[in-house]
Amino acid sequence: MSAYSCTSRNLDDTQAEISPEKKIYDQAQERLKNGSYSLAIEALEALERSFPFGKYAEQAQAELIYAYFENGLYDAAVRAAERFISLHPRHPNTDYAYFMKGLASFSKEKELLSTLPVLGDLTYKRDLTSAKESFKFLSEFLTRYPESIYVEDARRRMLFLRNLIAKQEIEIAEFYIKRKAYIAAVSRADYIISSLPNSPVIQKALEIKVEAYNKMEKKELADQAREVLDRYIKAATNNN
């Protein structure tokens, strides 16, 4: 028997020992490694369908989050992350799932922003639903996993989102002032102050409250808002 035939027989024997589950898993890993994310998704989904309680089920569920994300399927990535969290609330990789929920929504928002004529040139008409969703998801992640390796990345993205959302909320509040919808303007300003406390437009939000209350002739409320504004300006000056 030739060396080639012996080698072939040995390889065949080895292949026969590999389970169908392992074959699909290895195929998925190779596709992920090569950046073939659509094909990787097909293999990982097939693995889940065929072996829902198998040896590689949990790993496949986690890797589907990544594969969807890399393939630009951000909504699918969020759903996959939520499913992983629901199935494995105490898994060592659950922090990753929470982080990826926020990251997928963040990337969806960045993709939408890239379609604007001028990046960051926002108006009150701009829909920031994905940005607010991402901010909420990343906030939840930081609360649950303050020691996670993904924390610094999450904080950087939240800073961008916070400023983005705050800028639009100010634009909306200013629009309401012009339309004499003063209660709505105060509501937007309060949202910034309570939900986005470290944003660079806090002073402007406080100024809008003072203006709105004055326009409504609510002197007591206007005076209270002015006091808060004065304290904020004084603290900011001292910190500088």
Biotite code that builds the C-alpha atoms (Angstrom):
import biotite.structure as struc

atoms = struc.array([
    struc.Atom([0.000, 0.000, 0.000], chain_id="A", res_id=1, res_name="MET", atom_name="CA", element="C"),
    struc.Atom([1.381, 3.427, -0.944], chain_id="A", res_id=2, res_name="SER", atom_name="CA", element="C"),
    struc.Atom([2.146, 6.172, 1.532], chain_id="A", res_id=3, res_name="ALA", atom_name="CA", element="C"),
    struc.Atom([-0.571, 8.301, -0.079], chain_id="A", res_id=4, res_name="TYR", atom_name="CA", element="C"),
    struc.Atom([-3.229, 5.647, 0.421], chain_id="A", res_id=5, res_name="SER", atom_name="CA", element="C"),
    struc.Atom([-2.172, 5.156, 4.056], chain_id="A", res_id=6, res_name="CYS", atom_name="CA", element="C"),
    struc.Atom([-2.352, 8.886, 4.679], chain_id="A", res_id=7, res_name="THR", atom_name="CA", element="C"),
    struc.Atom([-5.735, 9.078, 3.023], chain_id="A", res_id=8, res_name="SER", atom_name="CA", element="C"),
    struc.Atom([-7.070, 6.261, 5.149], chain_id="A", res_id=9, res_name="ARG", atom_name="CA", element="C"),
    struc.Atom([-5.807, 7.917, 8.346], chain_id="A", res_id=10, res_name="ASN", atom_name="CA", element="C"),
    struc.Atom([-7.433, 11.230, 7.401], chain_id="A", res_id=11, res_name="LEU", atom_name="CA", element="C"),
    struc.Atom([-10.680, 9.468, 6.631], chain_id="A", res_id=12, res_name="ASP", atom_name="CA", element="C"),
    struc.Atom([-10.562, 7.719, 9.991], chain_id="A", res_id=13, res_name="ASP", atom_name="CA", element="C"),
    struc.Atom([-9.941, 11.052, 11.750], chain_id="A", res_id=14, res_name="THR", atom_name="CA", element="C"),
    struc.Atom([-12.813, 12.715, 9.912], chain_id="A", res_id=15, res_name="GLN", atom_name="CA", element="C"),
    struc.Atom([-15.104, 9.859, 10.852], chain_id="A", res_id=16, res_name="ALA", atom_name="CA", element="C"),
    struc.Atom([-14.361, 10.494, 14.509], chain_id="A", res_id=17, res_name="GLU", atom_name="CA", element="C"),
    struc.Atom([-15.458, 14.147, 14.305], chain_id="A", res_id=18, res_name="ILE", atom_name="CA", element="C"),
    struc.Atom([-19.102, 14.584, 15.252], chain_id="A", res_id=19, res_name="SER", atom_name="CA", element="C"),
    struc.Atom([-21.521, 16.429, 12.941], chain_id="A", res_id=20, res_name="PRO", atom_name="CA", element="C"),
    struc.Atom([-21.864, 19.108, 15.621], chain_id="A", res_id=21, res_name="GLU", atom_name="CA", element="C"),
    struc.Atom([-18.093, 19.655, 15.722], chain_id="A", res_id=22, res_name="LYS", atom_name="CA", element="C"),
    struc.Atom([-17.897, 19.811, 11.932], chain_id="A", res_id=23, res_name="LYS", atom_name="CA", element="C"),
    struc.Atom([-20.457, 22.605, 11.766], chain_id="A", res_id=24, res_name="ILE", atom_name="CA", element="C"),
    struc.Atom([-18.797, 24.439, 14.648], chain_id="A", res_id=25, res_name="TYR", atom_name="CA", element="C"),
    struc.Atom([-15.341, 24.210, 13.030], chain_id="A", res_id=26, res_name="ASP", atom_name="CA", element="C"),
    struc.Atom([-16.822, 25.428, 9.761], chain_id="A", res_id=27, res_name="GLN", atom_name="CA", element="C"),
    struc.Atom([-18.330, 28.435, 11.538], chain_id="A", res_id=28, res_name="ALA", atom_name="CA", element="C"),
    struc.Atom([-14.998, 29.213, 13.227], chain_id="A", res_id=29, res_name="GLN", atom_name="CA", element="C"),
    struc.Atom([-13.147, 29.121, 9.931], chain_id="A", res_id=30, res_name="GLU", atom_name="CA", element="C"),
    struc.Atom([-15.668, 31.450, 8.345], chain_id="A", res_id=31, res_name="ARG", atom_name="CA", element="C"),
    struc.Atom([-15.463, 33.885, 11.255], chain_id="A", res_id=32, res_name="LEU", atom_name="CA", element="C"),
    struc.Atom([-11.681, 33.826, 11.027], chain_id="A", res_id=33, res_name="LYS", atom_name="CA", element="C"),
    struc.Atom([-11.832, 34.616, 7.309], chain_id="A", res_id=34, res_name="ASN", atom_name="CA", element="C"),
    struc.Atom([-14.363, 37.412, 7.762], chain_id="A", res_id=35, res_name="GLY", atom_name="CA", element="C"),
    struc.Atom([-17.059, 35.507, 5.864], chain_id="A", res_id=36, res_name="SER", atom_name="CA", element="C"),
    struc.Atom([-19.745, 36.659, 8.270], chain_id="A", res_id=37, res_name="TYR", atom_name="CA", element="C"),
    struc.Atom([-22.810, 35.798, 6.177], chain_id="A", res_id=38, res_name="SER", atom_name="CA", element="C"),
    struc.Atom([-21.589, 32.228, 5.793], chain_id="A", res_id=39, res_name="LEU", atom_name="CA", element="C"),
    struc.Atom([-20.598, 32.111, 9.456], chain_id="A", res_id=40, res_name="ALA", atom_name="CA", element="C"),
    struc.Atom([-24.135, 33.144, 10.399], chain_id="A", res_id=41, res_name="ILE", atom_name="CA", element="C"),
    struc.Atom([-25.532, 30.316, 8.282], chain_id="A", res_id=42, res_name="GLU", atom_name="CA", element="C"),
    struc.Atom([-23.291, 27.774, 10.050], chain_id="A", res_id=43, res_name="ALA", atom_name="CA", element="C"),
    struc.Atom([-23.976, 29.130, 13.539], chain_id="A", res_id=44, res_name="LEU", atom_name="CA", element="C"),
    struc.Atom([-27.724, 29.225, 12.969], chain_id="A", res_id=45, res_name="GLU", atom_name="CA", element="C"),
    struc.Atom([-27.596, 25.663, 11.626], chain_id="A", res_id=46, res_name="ALA", atom_name="CA", element="C"),
    struc.Atom([-25.639, 24.616, 14.708], chain_id="A", res_id=47, res_name="LEU", atom_name="CA", element="C"),
    struc.Atom([-28.276, 26.113, 16.989], chain_id="A", res_id=48, res_name="GLU", atom_name="CA", element="C"),
    struc.Atom([-31.144, 24.512, 15.098], chain_id="A", res_id=49, res_name="ARG", atom_name="CA", element="C"),
    struc.Atom([-29.585, 21.062, 14.926], chain_id="A", res_id=50, res_name="SER", atom_name="CA", element="C"),
    struc.Atom([-27.934, 20.939, 18.356], chain_id="A", res_id=51, res_name="PHE", atom_name="CA", element="C"),
    struc.Atom([-29.822, 23.365, 20.658], chain_id="A", res_id=52, res_name="PRO", atom_name="CA", element="C"),
    struc.Atom([-28.480, 21.613, 23.767], chain_id="A", res_id=53, res_name="PHE", atom_name="CA", element="C"),
    struc.Atom([-25.157, 20.549, 22.338], chain_id="A", res_id=54, res_name="GLY", atom_name="CA", element="C"),
    struc.Atom([-21.596, 21.122, 23.447], chain_id="A", res_id=55, res_name="LYS", atom_name="CA", element="C"),
    struc.Atom([-21.181, 24.295, 21.367], chain_id="A", res_id=56, res_name="TYR", atom_name="CA", element="C"),
    struc.Atom([-24.676, 25.793, 21.750], chain_id="A", res_id=57, res_name="ALA", atom_name="CA", element="C"),
    struc.Atom([-23.744, 28.559, 24.197], chain_id="A", res_id=58, res_name="GLU", atom_name="CA", element="C"),
    struc.Atom([-20.635, 29.494, 22.226], chain_id="A", res_id=59, res_name="GLN", atom_name="CA", element="C"),
    struc.Atom([-22.630, 29.583, 19.002], chain_id="A", res_id=60, res_name="ALA", atom_name="CA", element="C"),
    struc.Atom([-25.210, 31.904, 20.584], chain_id="A", res_id=61, res_name="GLN", atom_name="CA", element="C"),
    struc.Atom([-22.486, 34.301, 21.716], chain_id="A", res_id=62, res_name="ALA", atom_name="CA", element="C"),
    struc.Atom([-20.701, 34.209, 18.366], chain_id="A", res_id=63, res_name="GLU", atom_name="CA", element="C"),
    struc.Atom([-23.943, 34.905, 16.514], chain_id="A", res_id=64, res_name="LEU", atom_name="CA", element="C"),
    struc.Atom([-24.064, 38.294, 18.263], chain_id="A", res_id=65, res_name="ILE", atom_name="CA", element="C"),
    struc.Atom([-20.614, 39.084, 16.888], chain_id="A", res_id=66, res_name="TYR", atom_name="CA", element="C"),
    struc.Atom([-21.338, 37.703, 13.409], chain_id="A", res_id=67, res_name="ALA", atom_name="CA", element="C"),
    struc.Atom([-24.558, 39.697, 13.052], chain_id="A", res_id=68, res_name="TYR", atom_name="CA", element="C"),
    struc.Atom([-22.772, 42.818, 14.251], chain_id="A", res_id=69, res_name="PHE", atom_name="CA", element="C"),
    struc.Atom([-19.846, 42.445, 11.854], chain_id="A", res_id=70, res_name="GLU", atom_name="CA", element="C"),
    struc.Atom([-22.277, 41.813, 9.006], chain_id="A", res_id=71, res_name="ASN", atom_name="CA", element="C"),
    struc.Atom([-24.057, 45.093, 9.739], chain_id="A", res_id=72, res_name="GLY", atom_name="CA", element="C"),
    struc.Atom([-27.219, 43.345, 10.955], chain_id="A", res_id=73, res_name="LEU", atom_name="CA", element="C"),
    struc.Atom([-27.485, 45.506, 14.054], chain_id="A", res_id=74, res_name="TYR", atom_name="CA", element="C"),
    struc.Atom([-31.106, 44.762, 14.968], chain_id="A", res_id=75, res_name="ASP", atom_name="CA", element="C"),
    struc.Atom([-30.385, 41.041, 14.696], chain_id="A", res_id=76, res_name="ALA", atom_name="CA", element="C"),
    struc.Atom([-27.318, 41.519, 16.908], chain_id="A", res_id=77, res_name="ALA", atom_name="CA", element="C"),
    struc.Atom([-29.462, 43.221, 19.574], chain_id="A", res_id=78, res_name="VAL", atom_name="CA", element="C"),
    struc.Atom([-32.015, 40.415, 19.456], chain_id="A", res_id=79, res_name="ARG", atom_name="CA", element="C"),
    struc.Atom([-29.278, 37.784, 19.679], chain_id="A", res_id=80, res_name="ALA", atom_name="CA", element="C"),
    struc.Atom([-27.736, 39.586, 22.663], chain_id="A", res_id=81, res_name="ALA", atom_name="CA", element="C"),
    struc.Atom([-31.098, 39.795, 24.427], chain_id="A", res_id=82, res_name="GLU", atom_name="CA", element="C"),
    struc.Atom([-31.681, 36.097, 23.802], chain_id="A", res_id=83, res_name="ARG", atom_name="CA", element="C"),
    struc.Atom([-28.262, 35.204, 25.200], chain_id="A", res_id=84, res_name="PHE", atom_name="CA", element="C"),
    struc.Atom([-28.934, 37.304, 28.320], chain_id="A", res_id=85, res_name="ILE", atom_name="CA", element="C"),
    struc.Atom([-32.313, 35.651, 28.788], chain_id="A", res_id=86, res_name="SER", atom_name="CA", element="C"),
    struc.Atom([-30.910, 32.131, 28.409], chain_id="A", res_id=87, res_name="LEU", atom_name="CA", element="C"),
    struc.Atom([-27.656, 32.668, 30.331], chain_id="A", res_id=88, res_name="HIS", atom_name="CA", element="C"),
    struc.Atom([-28.070, 35.465, 32.910], chain_id="A", res_id=89, res_name="PRO", atom_name="CA", element="C"),
    struc.Atom([-25.039, 34.292, 34.933], chain_id="A", res_id=90, res_name="ARG", atom_name="CA", element="C"),
    struc.Atom([-22.774, 33.190, 32.098], chain_id="A", res_id=91, res_name="HIS", atom_name="CA", element="C"),
    struc.Atom([-19.169, 34.551, 32.124], chain_id="A", res_id=92, res_name="PRO", atom_name="CA", element="C"),
    struc.Atom([-19.857, 36.196, 28.747], chain_id="A", res_id=93, res_name="ASN", atom_name="CA", element="C"),
    struc.Atom([-23.130, 37.881, 29.687], chain_id="A", res_id=94, res_name="THR", atom_name="CA", element="C"),
    struc.Atom([-21.331, 41.211, 30.152], chain_id="A", res_id=95, res_name="ASP", atom_name="CA", element="C"),
    struc.Atom([-20.279, 40.909, 26.509], chain_id="A", res_id=96, res_name="TYR", atom_name="CA", element="C"),
    struc.Atom([-23.915, 40.434, 25.477], chain_id="A", res_id=97, res_name="ALA", atom_name="CA", element="C"),
    struc.Atom([-25.002, 43.551, 27.395], chain_id="A", res_id=98, res_name="TYR", atom_name="CA", element="C"),
    struc.Atom([-22.152, 45.553, 25.885], chain_id="A", res_id=99, res_name="PHE", atom_name="CA", element="C"),
    struc.Atom([-22.918, 44.360, 22.363], chain_id="A", res_id=100, res_name="MET", atom_name="CA", element="C"),
    struc.Atom([-26.552, 45.408, 22.747], chain_id="A", res_id=101, res_name="LYS", atom_name="CA", element="C"),
    struc.Atom([-25.369, 48.965, 23.251], chain_id="A", res_id=102, res_name="GLY", atom_name="CA", element="C"),
    struc.Atom([-22.641, 48.744, 20.637], chain_id="A", res_id=103, res_name="LEU", atom_name="CA", element="C"),
    struc.Atom([-25.015, 47.450, 17.957], chain_id="A", res_id=104, res_name="ALA", atom_name="CA", element="C"),
    struc.Atom([-27.462, 50.297, 18.572], chain_id="A", res_id=105, res_name="SER", atom_name="CA", element="C"),
    struc.Atom([-24.543, 52.749, 18.626], chain_id="A", res_id=106, res_name="PHE", atom_name="CA", element="C"),
    struc.Atom([-23.249, 51.480, 15.274], chain_id="A", res_id=107, res_name="SER", atom_name="CA", element="C"),
    struc.Atom([-26.722, 51.698, 13.798], chain_id="A", res_id=108, res_name="LYS", atom_name="CA", element="C"),
    struc.Atom([-26.892, 55.344, 14.873], chain_id="A", res_id=109, res_name="GLU", atom_name="CA", element="C"),
    struc.Atom([-23.426, 56.087, 13.454], chain_id="A", res_id=110, res_name="LYS", atom_name="CA", element="C"),
    struc.Atom([-24.472, 54.530, 10.159], chain_id="A", res_id=111, res_name="GLU", atom_name="CA", element="C"),
    struc.Atom([-27.541, 56.758, 10.031], chain_id="A", res_id=112, res_name="LEU", atom_name="CA", element="C"),
    struc.Atom([-25.459, 59.817, 10.905], chain_id="A", res_id=113, res_name="LEU", atom_name="CA", element="C"),
    struc.Atom([-23.108, 59.083, 8.011], chain_id="A", res_id=114, res_name="SER", atom_name="CA", element="C"),
    struc.Atom([-25.995, 59.769, 5.608], chain_id="A", res_id=115, res_name="THR", atom_name="CA", element="C"),
    struc.Atom([-26.293, 63.392, 6.787], chain_id="A", res_id=116, res_name="LEU", atom_name="CA", element="C"),
    struc.Atom([-24.809, 66.086, 4.487], chain_id="A", res_id=117, res_name="PRO", atom_name="CA", element="C"),
    struc.Atom([-22.718, 67.407, 7.388], chain_id="A", res_id=118, res_name="VAL", atom_name="CA", element="C"),
    struc.Atom([-21.918, 65.089, 10.294], chain_id="A", res_id=119, res_name="LEU", atom_name="CA", element="C"),
    struc.Atom([-23.340, 66.518, 13.480], chain_id="A", res_id=120, res_name="GLY", atom_name="CA", element="C"),
    struc.Atom([-25.499, 69.102, 11.681], chain_id="A", res_id=121, res_name="ASP", atom_name="CA", element="C"),
    struc.Atom([-28.670, 68.086, 13.509], chain_id="A", res_id=122, res_name="LEU", atom_name="CA", element="C"),
    struc.Atom([-32.096, 69.700, 13.755], chain_id="A", res_id=123, res_name="THR", atom_name="CA", element="C"),
    struc.Atom([-35.117, 69.068, 15.932], chain_id="A", res_id=124, res_name="TYR", atom_name="CA", element="C"),
    struc.Atom([-36.453, 66.863, 13.101], chain_id="A", res_id=125, res_name="LYS", atom_name="CA", element="C"),
    struc.Atom([-33.633, 64.325, 13.391], chain_id="A", res_id=126, res_name="ARG", atom_name="CA", element="C"),
    struc.Atom([-34.672, 60.955, 14.831], chain_id="A", res_id=127, res_name="ASP", atom_name="CA", element="C"),
    struc.Atom([-32.231, 59.863, 17.529], chain_id="A", res_id=128, res_name="LEU", atom_name="CA", element="C"),
    struc.Atom([-34.160, 56.796, 18.656], chain_id="A", res_id=129, res_name="THR", atom_name="CA", element="C"),
    struc.Atom([-31.171, 54.503, 18.118], chain_id="A", res_id=130, res_name="SER", atom_name="CA", element="C"),
    struc.Atom([-28.855, 56.886, 19.974], chain_id="A", res_id=131, res_name="ALA", atom_name="CA", element="C"),
    struc.Atom([-31.161, 56.996, 22.999], chain_id="A", res_id=132, res_name="LYS", atom_name="CA", element="C"),
    struc.Atom([-31.580, 53.229, 22.895], chain_id="A", res_id=133, res_name="GLU", atom_name="CA", element="C"),
    struc.Atom([-27.818, 52.739, 22.787], chain_id="A", res_id=134, res_name="SER", atom_name="CA", element="C"),
    struc.Atom([-27.303, 55.195, 25.661], chain_id="A", res_id=135, res_name="PHE", atom_name="CA", element="C"),
    struc.Atom([-29.845, 53.267, 27.739], chain_id="A", res_id=136, res_name="LYS", atom_name="CA", element="C"),
    struc.Atom([-28.277, 49.883, 26.915], chain_id="A", res_id=137, res_name="PHE", atom_name="CA", element="C"),
    struc.Atom([-24.750, 51.065, 27.676], chain_id="A", res_id=138, res_name="LEU", atom_name="CA", element="C"),
    struc.Atom([-25.900, 52.669, 30.932], chain_id="A", res_id=139, res_name="SER", atom_name="CA", element="C"),
    struc.Atom([-27.420, 49.359, 31.968], chain_id="A", res_id=140, res_name="GLU", atom_name="CA", element="C"),
    struc.Atom([-24.195, 47.581, 31.044], chain_id="A", res_id=141, res_name="PHE", atom_name="CA", element="C"),
    struc.Atom([-22.076, 49.955, 33.161], chain_id="A", res_id=142, res_name="LEU", atom_name="CA", element="C"),
    struc.Atom([-24.421, 49.571, 36.124], chain_id="A", res_id=143, res_name="THR", atom_name="CA", element="C"),
    struc.Atom([-24.348, 45.790, 35.978], chain_id="A", res_id=144, res_name="ARG", atom_name="CA", element="C"),
    struc.Atom([-20.690, 45.260, 35.062], chain_id="A", res_id=145, res_name="TYR", atom_name="CA", element="C"),
    struc.Atom([-18.542, 48.156, 36.343], chain_id="A", res_id=146, res_name="PRO", atom_name="CA", element="C"),
    struc.Atom([-15.445, 45.935, 36.306], chain_id="A", res_id=147, res_name="GLU", atom_name="CA", element="C"),
    struc.Atom([-15.907, 44.551, 32.787], chain_id="A", res_id=148, res_name="SER", atom_name="CA", element="C"),
    struc.Atom([-13.082, 44.833, 30.265], chain_id="A", res_id=149, res_name="ILE", atom_name="CA", element="C"),
    struc.Atom([-15.497, 46.689, 27.968], chain_id="A", res_id=150, res_name="TYR", atom_name="CA", element="C"),
    struc.Atom([-16.193, 49.539, 30.407], chain_id="A", res_id=151, res_name="VAL", atom_name="CA", element="C"),
    struc.Atom([-13.814, 52.131, 28.948], chain_id="A", res_id=152, res_name="GLU", atom_name="CA", element="C"),
    struc.Atom([-15.097, 51.526, 25.441], chain_id="A", res_id=153, res_name="ASP", atom_name="CA", element="C"),
    struc.Atom([-18.673, 51.895, 26.675], chain_id="A", res_id=154, res_name="ALA", atom_name="CA", element="C"),
    struc.Atom([-17.878, 55.163, 28.456], chain_id="A", res_id=155, res_name="ARG", atom_name="CA", element="C"),
    struc.Atom([-16.307, 56.701, 25.349], chain_id="A", res_id=156, res_name="ARG", atom_name="CA", element="C"),
    struc.Atom([-19.331, 55.848, 23.264], chain_id="A", res_id=157, res_name="ARG", atom_name="CA", element="C"),
    struc.Atom([-21.714, 57.131, 25.920], chain_id="A", res_id=158, res_name="MET", atom_name="CA", element="C"),
    struc.Atom([-19.897, 60.468, 25.965], chain_id="A", res_id=159, res_name="LEU", atom_name="CA", element="C"),
    struc.Atom([-20.479, 60.855, 22.231], chain_id="A", res_id=160, res_name="PHE", atom_name="CA", element="C"),
    struc.Atom([-24.118, 59.799, 22.556], chain_id="A", res_id=161, res_name="LEU", atom_name="CA", element="C"),
    struc.Atom([-24.763, 62.041, 25.545], chain_id="A", res_id=162, res_name="ARG", atom_name="CA", element="C"),
    struc.Atom([-23.539, 65.123, 23.707], chain_id="A", res_id=163, res_name="ASN", atom_name="CA", element="C"),
    struc.Atom([-25.418, 64.155, 20.560], chain_id="A", res_id=164, res_name="LEU", atom_name="CA", element="C"),
    struc.Atom([-28.714, 63.669, 22.386], chain_id="A", res_id=165, res_name="ILE", atom_name="CA", element="C"),
    struc.Atom([-28.260, 66.792, 24.540], chain_id="A", res_id=166, res_name="ALA", atom_name="CA", element="C"),
    struc.Atom([-27.598, 68.948, 21.473], chain_id="A", res_id=167, res_name="LYS", atom_name="CA", element="C"),
    struc.Atom([-30.824, 67.861, 19.860], chain_id="A", res_id=168, res_name="GLN", atom_name="CA", element="C"),
    struc.Atom([-32.845, 68.234, 23.065], chain_id="A", res_id=169, res_name="GLU", atom_name="CA", element="C"),
    struc.Atom([-31.653, 71.837, 23.280], chain_id="A", res_id=170, res_name="ILE", atom_name="CA", element="C"),
    struc.Atom([-32.686, 72.429, 19.668], chain_id="A", res_id=171, res_name="GLU", atom_name="CA", element="C"),
    struc.Atom([-36.119, 71.014, 20.406], chain_id="A", res_id=172, res_name="ILE", atom_name="CA", element="C"),
    struc.Atom([-36.473, 73.150, 23.549], chain_id="A", res_id=173, res_name="ALA", atom_name="CA", element="C"),
    struc.Atom([-35.483, 76.275, 21.600], chain_id="A", res_id=174, res_name="GLU", atom_name="CA", element="C"),
    struc.Atom([-38.008, 75.375, 18.908], chain_id="A", res_id=175, res_name="PHE", atom_name="CA", element="C"),
    struc.Atom([-40.724, 75.103, 21.554], chain_id="A", res_id=176, res_name="TYR", atom_name="CA", element="C"),
    struc.Atom([-39.745, 78.493, 22.982], chain_id="A", res_id=177, res_name="ILE", atom_name="CA", element="C"),
    struc.Atom([-40.180, 80.040, 19.522], chain_id="A", res_id=178, res_name="LYS", atom_name="CA", element="C"),
    struc.Atom([-43.572, 78.342, 19.178], chain_id="A", res_id=179, res_name="ARG", atom_name="CA", element="C"),
    struc.Atom([-44.552, 79.568, 22.661], chain_id="A", res_id=180, res_name="LYS", atom_name="CA", element="C"),
    struc.Atom([-44.902, 75.980, 23.870], chain_id="A", res_id=181, res_name="ALA", atom_name="CA", element="C"),
    struc.Atom([-43.234, 76.847, 27.159], chain_id="A", res_id=182, res_name="TYR", atom_name="CA", element="C"),
    struc.Atom([-44.270, 73.817, 29.207], chain_id="A", res_id=183, res_name="ILE", atom_name="CA", element="C"),
    struc.Atom([-42.861, 71.532, 26.509], chain_id="A", res_id=184, res_name="ALA", atom_name="CA", element="C"),
    struc.Atom([-39.636, 73.564, 26.494], chain_id="A", res_id=185, res_name="ALA", atom_name="CA", element="C"),
    struc.Atom([-39.279, 73.156, 30.270], chain_id="A", res_id=186, res_name="VAL", atom_name="CA", element="C"),
    struc.Atom([-39.894, 69.434, 29.920], chain_id="A", res_id=187, res_name="SER", atom_name="CA", element="C"),
    struc.Atom([-37.042, 69.103, 27.419], chain_id="A", res_id=188, res_name="ARG", atom_name="CA", element="C"),
    struc.Atom([-34.730, 71.169, 29.596], chain_id="A", res_id=189, res_name="ALA", atom_name="CA", element="C"),
    struc.Atom([-35.564, 69.034, 32.623], chain_id="A", res_id=190, res_name="ASP", atom_name="CA", element="C"),
    struc.Atom([-34.782, 65.879, 30.645], chain_id="A", res_id=191, res_name="TYR", atom_name="CA", element="C"),
    struc.Atom([-31.291, 67.204, 29.874], chain_id="A", res_id=192, res_name="ILE", atom_name="CA", element="C"),
    struc.Atom([-30.656, 68.236, 33.476], chain_id="A", res_id=193, res_name="ILE", atom_name="CA", element="C"),
    struc.Atom([-31.851, 64.969, 35.014], chain_id="A", res_id=194, res_name="SER", atom_name="CA", element="C"),
    struc.Atom([-30.799, 62.401, 32.378], chain_id="A", res_id=195, res_name="SER", atom_name="CA", element="C"),
    struc.Atom([-27.708, 64.042, 30.853], chain_id="A", res_id=196, res_name="LEU", atom_name="CA", element="C"),
    struc.Atom([-26.247, 65.899, 33.866], chain_id="A", res_id=197, res_name="PRO", atom_name="CA", element="C"),
    struc.Atom([-22.669, 66.259, 32.619], chain_id="A", res_id=198, res_name="ASN", atom_name="CA", element="C"),
    struc.Atom([-23.439, 67.365, 29.084], chain_id="A", res_id=199, res_name="SER", atom_name="CA", element="C"),
    struc.Atom([-21.992, 70.666, 27.834], chain_id="A", res_id=200, res_name="PRO", atom_name="CA", element="C"),
    struc.Atom([-25.456, 72.228, 27.377], chain_id="A", res_id=201, res_name="VAL", atom_name="CA", element="C"),
    struc.Atom([-26.625, 72.148, 31.000], chain_id="A", res_id=202, res_name="ILE", atom_name="CA", element="C"),
    struc.Atom([-26.256, 75.914, 31.346], chain_id="A", res_id=203, res_name="GLN", atom_name="CA", element="C"),
    struc.Atom([-28.313, 76.443, 28.206], chain_id="A", res_id=204, res_name="LYS", atom_name="CA", element="C"),
    struc.Atom([-31.008, 74.098, 29.538], chain_id="A", res_id=205, res_name="ALA", atom_name="CA", element="C"),
    struc.Atom([-31.187, 76.091, 32.778], chain_id="A", res_id=206, res_name="LEU", atom_name="CA", element="C"),
    struc.Atom([-31.394, 79.344, 30.808], chain_id="A", res_id=207, res_name="GLU", atom_name="CA", element="C"),
    struc.Atom([-34.295, 77.927, 28.801], chain_id="A", res_id=208, res_name="ILE", atom_name="CA", element="C"),
    struc.Atom([-36.137, 77.099, 32.029], chain_id="A", res_id=209, res_name="LYS", atom_name="CA", element="C"),
    struc.Atom([-35.682, 80.658, 33.293], chain_id="A", res_id=210, res_name="VAL", atom_name="CA", element="C"),
    struc.Atom([-36.890, 82.086, 29.980], chain_id="A", res_id=211, res_name="GLU", atom_name="CA", element="C"),
    struc.Atom([-39.888, 79.763, 29.747], chain_id="A", res_id=212, res_name="ALA", atom_name="CA", element="C"),
    struc.Atom([-41.078, 80.495, 33.283], chain_id="A", res_id=213, res_name="TYR", atom_name="CA", element="C"),
    struc.Atom([-40.670, 84.229, 32.713], chain_id="A", res_id=214, res_name="ASN", atom_name="CA", element="C"),
    struc.Atom([-42.669, 83.988, 29.494], chain_id="A", res_id=215, res_name="LYS", atom_name="CA", element="C"),
    struc.Atom([-45.421, 82.162, 31.423], chain_id="A", res_id=216, res_name="MET", atom_name="CA", element="C"),
    struc.Atom([-45.197, 84.833, 34.150], chain_id="A", res_id=217, res_name="GLU", atom_name="CA", element="C"),
    struc.Atom([-44.468, 82.224, 36.791], chain_id="A", res_id=218, res_name="LYS", atom_name="CA", element="C"),
    struc.Atom([-42.158, 84.404, 38.851], chain_id="A", res_id=219, res_name="LYS", atom_name="CA", element="C"),
    struc.Atom([-41.551, 81.997, 41.728], chain_id="A", res_id=220, res_name="GLU", atom_name="CA", element="C"),
    struc.Atom([-40.536, 79.179, 39.420], chain_id="A", res_id=221, res_name="LEU", atom_name="CA", element="C"),
    struc.Atom([-38.438, 81.564, 37.319], chain_id="A", res_id=222, res_name="ALA", atom_name="CA", element="C"),
    struc.Atom([-36.620, 82.768, 40.442], chain_id="A", res_id=223, res_name="ASP", atom_name="CA", element="C"),
    struc.Atom([-35.943, 79.194, 41.548], chain_id="A", res_id=224, res_name="GLN", atom_name="CA", element="C"),
    struc.Atom([-34.584, 78.328, 38.096], chain_id="A", res_id=225, res_name="ALA", atom_name="CA", element="C"),
    struc.Atom([-32.424, 81.467, 38.157], chain_id="A", res_id=226, res_name="ARG", atom_name="CA", element="C"),
    struc.Atom([-30.952, 80.467, 41.526], chain_id="A", res_id=227, res_name="GLU", atom_name="CA", element="C"),
    struc.Atom([-30.029, 77.045, 40.197], chain_id="A", res_id=228, res_name="VAL", atom_name="CA", element="C"),
    struc.Atom([-28.519, 78.651, 37.095], chain_id="A", res_id=229, res_name="LEU", atom_name="CA", element="C"),
    struc.Atom([-26.454, 81.092, 39.177], chain_id="A", res_id=230, res_name="ASP", atom_name="CA", element="C"),
    struc.Atom([-25.128, 78.263, 41.366], chain_id="A", res_id=231, res_name="ARG", atom_name="CA", element="C"),
    struc.Atom([-24.232, 76.246, 38.284], chain_id="A", res_id=232, res_name="TYR", atom_name="CA", element="C"),
    struc.Atom([-22.346, 79.162, 36.702], chain_id="A", res_id=233, res_name="ILE", atom_name="CA", element="C"),
    struc.Atom([-20.502, 79.859, 39.961], chain_id="A", res_id=234, res_name="LYS", atom_name="CA", element="C"),
    struc.Atom([-19.481, 76.198, 40.359], chain_id="A", res_id=235, res_name="ALA", atom_name="CA", element="C"),
    struc.Atom([-18.345, 76.001, 36.742], chain_id="A", res_id=236, res_name="ALA", atom_name="CA", element="C"),
    struc.Atom([-16.276, 79.163, 37.157], chain_id="A", res_id=237, res_name="THR", atom_name="CA", element="C"),
    struc.Atom([-14.609, 77.844, 40.322], chain_id="A", res_id=238, res_name="ASN", atom_name="CA", element="C"),
    struc.Atom([-13.792, 74.537, 38.660], chain_id="A", res_id=239, res_name="ASN", atom_name="CA", element="C"),
    struc.Atom([-12.092, 76.363, 35.817], chain_id="A", res_id=240, res_name="ASN", atom_name="CA", element="C"),
])
